[in-house]
Amino acid sequence: MRGATFIGFGEAGAAFAPPGRSDIRGYDIKLDTPATRANKLADFAAAGVARADSAAEALAGAQTVLSLVTADQALVAARTAAPHLASDALWLDMNSVAPDTKRAAAAAIGARYVDVAVMAPVHPGRHATPLLVAGPHAEAGAAALRDLGFTNIAIAGPSVGDASAIKMIRSVMVKGIEALTAECALAAEAAGVRAAVIASLDASWPGADWAKRFDYNLDRMMLHGQRRAAEMEEVTKTLDALGTGSAMTRGTVERQRAIGSLNTAPPDGLAAKLDLILPLLTRQEQPA
């Protein structure tokens, strides 16, 4: 029996692939594009994971499947996979999407669907990253994850969407703070008062080290802002479905997307990041 199949093999897939196992394989849509195929092949090779050249090939005989695609592809991946899944296969949907999106994916899958929420960055934790699992097959999903080496798993509830709801609502704060710190740091730099603003924030929150936080958050947004924007679109859907409003989260989507779309590797240090981002954002915001 194959250990697991990964559908989507980006940062999370590479972090979660169990080392030294010959029974793991995966597929990523970037294998289909000549411009991205070589880099993706290198990712599989570095992780020691056998790659398949199609979802159908990857899913043939699969018993445990980890879906780790971008938020906008989560439902597409489930619908694409469904015809190729055995009826008793476990589909572990680890994507950052709204509860309604997960319920739609569960309806499409037809196999044993498990709602999994990844509750922290995958590095440096890797298999110690906290996971929440939910749904009628949560216990089976947790057992399969433990077999793959995961050590920090909790059951969130009996229904699909129970884990996702926690993840989505938490992201209002986590990704929102990222966007706020970026907006604050960029404005402070543009006004020539960065040092004074940071000193004031440090005085209000002793030990917070706002310069370090600004630097880290800008780094994450430059690397993953596009992916975070897609996730926050799903957060917006979650909040709108609840009827509680999503005004702040819509702003987070815009700020994450703007910085992520710069497509520029983050340099070391806060000053260097701000020097790079400010002129690019200014150019981006100018009317055509």
Helices and strands as residue ranges (DSSP letters): E 4-7, H 11-16, E 24-27, G 29-32, H 34-47, E 50-51, H 55-59, E 64-67, G 71-73, H 74-81, G 82-84, E 90-93, H 99-109, E 112-118, G 126-128, E 131-134, H 138-147, E 153-157, H 162-191, H 194-204, H 210-242, H 247-260, H 270-285
